[in-house]
Amino acid sequence: MYLILGVPMRIAVATSQFMISLTSVTSSSIYILNGLVNFDTGLAAIAGSISGAQLGSRTGLKLKTHYIRKLFSIILALFSITMILKSIHLIS
């Protein structure tokens, strides 16, 4: 969105987070309906998500867009590398 459509970085990141949340709610609902959820782990994940969102929003307001862009790029690169390594079975 940022590179192709020229959307400001803060809006692009917020849109990305919204889409991730929407996908998570949908898939979680399916797993709950099929009885495949470990609620203890889920509650820990929810607590981490809420506190992480609070920390991220406060930090995002204090950082310049330039730094947010760099940080977001680094995080995406790390996730990409992890996914590639998992796909070729170098890590589990």
Beta strands, then each sheet from edge to edge (+ up, - down):
end
